[in-house]
Amino acid sequence: MSKTILTYSALRLFQNCRRKYHLRHYEYLVPLKADEVLYLGSVWHSVMELWYGEGDLDAKLLAIRNLIDKSFPDHNSDPSQKRDWHLCHAMFDGYRARYPKEDFVVVGIEQEFSIPIINPLTGRSSRTFELRGKVDGLVQMRDLGELFLLEHKSAAQITGDYIERLPSDFQINLYSMALSRFMKQKISGVIYNVTRKASLKQSEGETEEQFEVRRAELIKKSKTGKSSAKRKLPESNEAFRERLKEKYYDPEMFYREILYLSDEDALRTSTEIWDITKLILTARRENCWIPNWEACFKFGSKPCMYWPLCRSNNNPNVRDNFYKIAPPNEELVELEPEPIF
C-alpha cells in the first residue's frame, strides 16, 4: 500500500486551516482563476532556476527572456500581465547587475528529496506518510566548502519584521533537515535570496474629461483666469521600463542573509512534523476538518481561496463555477522551463 505524500505546503496548509487542507488534498479543488501574486512568484522561481542552471550565458539569457514572454502571453493587451511582464524583466536585469559574481558554486538546482517520516521518540517510520519536496538550490561556499540551501523569495517589502522571522521559517528548517537525511550530508544552513517587487505603476494618463476637470480647477485658482496645463498622456513602455530600471539600481531592492541551522533545529522540526501527522490521522479517522475562521482573511483584506465555498456552505453551484479539480502537491510536478541550446 502506497503512503500518503506530505510536502511542506501540505503540512503548512493543515496547520493554517484543516478544512482548507481537506478541500485541497482530499477533494483536489483549486480556484479556476490563478492567484496573480503567487503566479508571479512562481515565474520568478523559474527564472532563478534557469539562471543558476547549466548552459552558456547567451543561451540562458535567451531562455529567460522567452520564459518571461511565454508566462505573460497577453502582456500587450492585458493590464495585469503587462505590469508583471515589465516587472519580471526589470527584476532579472537588476538581479544580474546586483550579483555579477557569487561566493558559492551551484551543486544542484530543484533538488528533490523523499524520506520517511520518523517518530523522534522511537526512531520508527510512519506507516501512513512519507515526506517529499524540492529545494530551489543547493550550493557550496567557495571559502569553507560548506553546503547551504539557496532559497529564492520575492517580496513586496523587506522589513525588519520579515528578517526577524527568517530563523523560524518552518519551510527552510524542514528542507534542511530532509535534504541532510536524504543526501546523508550535513546542510549547514540556508542563504535567503530575496528580491523585492517594485510597486511602481505605469501611468495611464488622463482622459479628455479628466483633463478638462483638472484644467477648470487650475483656472479657478489662477489670478489670470488662464491655464497652460496640458493633458497627461499615457506613459510609454520605454519610459516605464527606464523608471523600473532605475528603481533596481537601489541595493535595498535585494536582500541576502545566511542562516546556520543546528542539530537541535532539525530535531525540533522532526518532532513538529510527527505531531502534525498524528493530528491529520485523527481528523481523517473522525472525518472532522474544522475550519480556522481566523485565517480566512489572514493576508490583509484578501480572502482565502476557499472563502466563497465556505461562506456558501459548500454550495454546489459555487463549487462548479469557481473551482476545478487538480492534483495536489503541485510543487512536485515537473517544471517545463524554456530549453537552453
Secondary structure, DSSP 8 states (H G I E B T S, - for coil): ---EEE-HHHHHHHHH-HHHHHHHHTS-EEESS--HHHHHHHHHHHHHHHHTSSS-HHHHHHHHHHHHHHHSTTTTT-HHHHHHHHHHHHHHHHHHHH-SS-SEEEEEEEEEEEEEEE-TTT--EEEEEEEEEEEEEEEEETTT--EEEEEEEEES---HHHHHHGGG-HHHHHHHHHHHHHHTS---EEEEEEEE-----------HHHHHHHHHHHHHH-SSS-----------HHHHHHHHHHHTTSGGGEEEEEEE--HHHHHHHHHHHHHHHHHHHHHHHHT-----GGGTT-BTTB--TTHHHHHTTS-HHHHHHHEEE--S-GGGS--------
